[in-house]
């Protein structure tokens, strides 16, 4: 039953009760008949006037409740619009403020869900292409070898190409695994122990020892004496260094150096990894840590990459209480600086 009907019913019940009392009063001669008629008429007029003024007083409340009901239905249909102009009564005004806060949070949550769904669809589309391209290349080259369409000298080139494509698939698989591990790590408290910076950097560089030797890469490491260790997650720190070194090697030409510098500033250790490659434009620097973002799609086809490495590194370093900064200009290389708290 609606509130206005309840108000009407309450006044009707009061009128019936009074009329019943008057009736029995006349019956048992407590009141005279003339007085009973006058009392009944007065009560009828009084109840009518009281109902009219009560309804006017309750009208803003009724309108507020109707507005809340309307917006609740809109919210259920996915329209996240705030309620305005509810000032009385005080309880409903407070309820409207709470409703608006809930609406705002739901809108943010649904926007985040939609963004995640869009990113997931984009990821599926991009990864399908990234997986299909090397598989198609490998298949066509194997078919050519099996059908004796290539000479003995060319077979070695074909096998090298197949090996490169297989390594690309392996890298893609590794980054997908790292992405999964990173998402799980965000839900857990990272382990903390003493991580020696020099040993971790050397371990990360050793992973690229063959590539560094083949490309004749000078590696320059300059760590201040204060840069010793951080109390952090060893696996996470190693993965950050690995991804940034891989990024520096990928986007700089053979023969150019990779410079690693480390210094301590208060309670933070800064590790910078600098390359002298193609660089990143100022506009794109604001997006490079986004998941699946790829700098200049045409360059990406040449150098490869999934757009996950820097995103994974940034997510890991956030869980460790730090951040990653970038300085870069086109044609002059890039410098990525990892800021890690000494104690986390």
Secondary structure as UniProt FT lines:
FT   HELIX           3..27
FT   TURN            28..29
FT   HELIX           33..76
FT   TURN            77..78
FT   HELIX           90..146
FT   TURN            147..148
FT   HELIX           152..186
FT   STRAND          193..196
FT   HELIX           197..206
FT   TURN            207..208
FT   HELIX           209..214
FT   TURN            215..216
FT   STRAND          219..223
FT   TURN            225..226
FT   STRAND          229..232
FT   HELIX           234..250
FT   TURN            254..255
FT   STRAND          258..265
FT   TURN            266..267
FT   STRAND          268..274
FT   HELIX           282..285
FT   TURN            286..289
FT   TURN            291..292
FT   HELIX           297..303
FT   HELIX           309..319
FT   TURN            320..321
FT   STRAND          323..328
FT   TURN            330..331
FT   STRAND          334..341
//
